[in-house]
Amino acid sequence: MSRSKTERLDRLLSNLGYGSRKDVGYWIKEGLISVDDQLAKSVSQKVTAESVRLEGEPLDHPDGLTLIYHKPRGSVCSHKEMGLLIYADFPERWGDRKPPLSSVGRLDKETSGLLILTDDGHLNHHLTSPKHHISKTYAVRLDSPLSGNEQEIFSSGRLMLEGDEKPCLPAEMTVSGEKEALLVLHEGRYHQVRRMFAAVGNHVTTLTRTHIGALSLDEAALAPGEYQTIESEALIARVSPK
Ligand code: URA
């Protein structure tokens, strides 16, 4: 999406989640919409997003939306799962945007930490494609003490998880306590961290994603449930391997 693109006023506002095309007609009659400081005349008027004001306000992220978000423990990333959706943390209007805001991969319900969301399908694909080797780091707290052989097993490239057809790619583990570790993954399988520790006879009690590439939850300084917008280029630069 670019700032210079022109499109129908009703389409623009409905795709940004403001309301239906019918609502836009109503707002024009009420004199609530201006285009280049003149009252809007028609729903079919061709406009650029930057020229439009609704009740005197510029439009909300008309050029697309990309966020970094601190997912709290207890919410779910997908409409298909039961439970409170992460989308409850964002303005309600964003739920009606087209294209929709989607998470880049998922964190499971009991996992907290860094999550990227975007309405840019190409960016989403770039960030999830194995071709771009974007690592993810998890802080893990375990039920039982580490036994000492986990680093070797996880880095071997031979660990098979139940139900999978291929072994896990080598992953780097650093011990940070008797029952604590950091694990860097280079792929994203279903409940991968929990399943990797289950495969070595342990149980993950607390799981937090601390980094995506070099982007860290600490530097973002977001409390659980908080988010900030970020430009795609800056995000790609931060998460891509050097
Ligand atoms: N591994 C998990 O087990 N859960 C996640 O949410 C992410 C990685």
Residues whose N, C-alpha, C, O or C-beta is under 5 A from the ligand:
A	BS01	URA	R106 L107 D108 T111 H191 Q192 V193 R194 R195
